[in-house]
Amino acid sequence: MTNAPIAPRRSHVRTHHGDSFDDPYEWLREKDSPEVIAHLEAENAYTDEATAHLEGLREQIFQEIKGRVQETDLSVPTRRGDWWYYSRSEEGAQYGIHCRAAAEPGDWTPPTLEPGVPVPGEEILLDGNVEAEGHEFFSLGSFDVSDDATRLLWAPDTEGDELYTIRVRDLATGEVLADEIPKTGGGFFTPDGSAIIYTTRDEAWRPDTLWLHRLGTPVAEDVKLFHEPDERFWLGAGITRSRRYLVIGVGSSVTSEEYLVDLRGDITAEPQLVWPRAEGVEYEIDHTVVDGEDRLLILHNAGALDFELVSVAASDPQGERTVVMAHEPGRRILGVDCFRDVTVVGYRSEGLERVGLLDPRNGQVDELAFDEPLFSAGPAGNPEWHSPFLRLSYTSFVTPSTVYDLDLATRELVLRKQQPVLGGYAPEEYGQERRWATAPDGTRVPISLVWKKSFGDPGAGVRPVHLYGYGSYEHSIDPGFSVARLSELDRGVVFAVAHVRGGGEMGRGWYEDGKLRNKRNTFTDFVACAEHLIETGVTSAERMVAEGGSAGGLLMGAVANLAPSTFAGILASVPFVDALTSILDPSLPLTVIEWDEWGDPLHDPEVYEYMKSYTPYENVRQDAGYPRILAMTSLNDTRVLYVEPAKWVAALRHSGAKDVLLKCEMAAGHGGVSGRYNAWRERAFELAWMLDTLGLA
């Protein structure tokens, strides 16, 4: 077999706060260098050769995934205005097809659509397969239809760099209008359909400016509606479901600020500030009407760690506040959705998402009940202000994605559709439960397990385990169904999620305890979960593979250094493994924004020292006995640059690590390859490598 590529070591000294670090692989950052491209292609060739024996297994897993998916399928239609909107897929086609059909007046019951059966009166709005022709990568960003249903706005990305080109089509004539706006962060129509509101990014890829483009006018004449100069803050905008207000929001990971524009007046008028920004205070708003008065419901964390919901007059948002849902420690309020006849609140309690119907006049919450011990549920696809139904999505580790409509008059849950799983899938053949590990500081850390019952319950004998983790940005890894996961469960693998600190599963305090100077808790929690599974007889170190992506990839790199003998293999996807180098350079995309999550090592020597103590690349150890490692990355990723895993893999090889692979997609972004078949093949590649590492190939 060909030897692994060995990247040349070239001195590149980085000095901060009196500390010098010689970074011998920094030259790999030159993306346009033929030498760098040749190195990445050599890595790909080596990975292809090293995994060639898995080609048959990869194809088998791909066919299993494909065979369980109803390839020709349709979504549940959603009513907006006088139309039912839905998407459908066709066998053999990579991308979805977006469609609509006319609705009968007063009919809110979605039509039942049969796969492969033509829909009467169907209009195809956008065929992703046609749009993707001639491109190796295709991702659809914005997709919007004007309120009068006469125009379509869509914004594709064909590079993977998350810069979208806005286009507009006249739905009556099919004509694509001359109003093309390149390099945006996406956009949407104004309620009257005469203009587009969109964002652009600065040189660090941060959405920083909001624009108004009037259809039929040159882009050069577009009006700047808002600009956010602070490099720590992202800019976003949207229109309330009531179609009454434009909401402009700016926020870092710890601070936010929002503005209102009343759309009954001049859209270019100066936006009204809701609450002045205060460091560490986050809030978000929605518009409701209570007893005929326009009110704003404001969800905030000022003096309320797990957030509080208050009501204020829309005409005076900085005026008197009425508490609607008081802060309750351990009940993390996640969001509020306002409709004409109901207010929906999402919150997290005992580690699970909950959905409640809220009376904004008295704060009473009627929680919706579901049968399973582990589940995820929430509102989905509800564009109308006055619908008699509330669309909900539901899933668990064993229940496929399910769509319900809640009848607001009877409070009855009406099943509209459950994701078909072909091949005889039976949920009762699989089990799911939650267990608890104990971290070194005594904190109890939840672990979710899912398995196929025919292999016995976890702990009845040593089983292969796939342990997943993330642990950053308050992002929770909630229960969810996966067709691809069945290929490992049906081979006896137990899938486990370590709900480590830095995520949001157990409330805002759980997040606070896994960020900044508490970041090490994320890593030690994950190791504690792995050790718990070993100590309780579920698995052994030789039969466990760990996986994480992006910030979860940093977790993987840190765990590899911290406890290399605890795992047989580690899969790191688009891994943030050279974090200190990136966070030290404010010219890189998104770096300044990230200081609220990780700290500012550029200006704070204590943060520098702390980050350097855990970042994977700087802490690769000589002859540490690393497990098998597979790093997946993408050349055009603007969030975690390809150079991070490329440098990490080079350093691991130099340290003596024996089985380290890098796979770099040369035409993709942070989310990996585009197209469902391509995505299935990529997942089959990863699962085959994991099964091989677990001795199941």
PERA-V716260 format. One record per run of one state. SS is the DSSP state (A for helix, B for strand, O for the rest). FROM is the first residue (numbers start at 1). TO is the last residue. Records with the same first field share a line. If there is no record, write none. Layout:
BEGIN
SS->FROM-TO ; FROM-TO
END
This chain:
BEGIN
O->1-12 ; 17-18 ; 23-25 ; 30-33 ; 51-51 ; 70-72 ; 75-77 ; 81-82 ; 90-96 ; 103-122 ; 132-138 ; 146-150 ; 158-163 ; 171-175 ; 177-180 ; 185-185 ; 190-194 ; 202-206 ; 215-218 ; 222-222 ; 228-233 ; 240-244 ; 252-255 ; 263-271 ; 274-282 ; 291-292 ; 301-307 ; 317-321 ; 326-330 ; 339-342 ; 350-351 ; 359-364 ; 368-375 ; 380-388 ; 396-401 ; 408-411 ; 419-420 ; 422-426 ; 439-443 ; 456-464 ; 470-485 ; 490-493 ; 499-507 ; 513-515 ; 519-519 ; 536-540 ; 550-550 ; 563-563 ; 567-568 ; 574-578 ; 584-590 ; 599-604 ; 615-616 ; 620-627 ; 635-641 ; 656-659 ; 666-668 ; 670-671 ; 673-675 ; 694-697
B->13-16 ; 19-22 ; 69-69 ; 73-74 ; 78-80 ; 83-89 ; 97-102 ; 123-127 ; 139-145 ; 151-157 ; 164-170 ; 176-176 ; 181-184 ; 186-189 ; 195-201 ; 207-214 ; 223-227 ; 234-239 ; 245-251 ; 256-262 ; 272-273 ; 283-290 ; 293-300 ; 308-313 ; 322-325 ; 331-338 ; 343-349 ; 352-358 ; 365-367 ; 376-379 ; 389-395 ; 402-407 ; 412-418 ; 421-421 ; 430-438 ; 444-452 ; 465-469 ; 494-498 ; 544-549 ; 569-573 ; 628-634 ; 660-665 ; 669-669 ; 672-672
A->26-29 ; 34-50 ; 52-68 ; 128-131 ; 219-221 ; 314-316 ; 427-429 ; 453-455 ; 486-489 ; 508-512 ; 516-518 ; 520-535 ; 541-543 ; 551-562 ; 564-566 ; 579-583 ; 591-598 ; 605-614 ; 617-619 ; 642-655 ; 676-693
END
